[in-house]
């Protein structure tokens, strides 16, 4: 799967350990960088969701992944290649591109 980022700041936080460590500390920096690497190791979002089942929240056309106990990483599918079922919901097995839209504190 291919992961893109909403902006350069998010990209740097997820791809440059020093930036992530500055912002979130060493432990969460490792988790964040590993999270993106894991996503890119799968062929589709559904496969990744199966691994994340207890560490994610599906919200219609988006989902959020827990990063430690304090943060969430928000993702949306991108591109035109993914499919929807008859109820209009995303068929996550057809999603091969995701965009990280935010990293926020959990409520």
Secondary structure, DSSP 8 states (H G I E B T S, - for coil): -EEEESSHHHHHHHH-HHHHHHHH-HHHHHHHHHHHHHHHHSSSHHHHHHHHTTSEEEETTEEEEEETTTEEEEEEE-SS--EE-TTS-EEGGG--EEEEEEEEE--
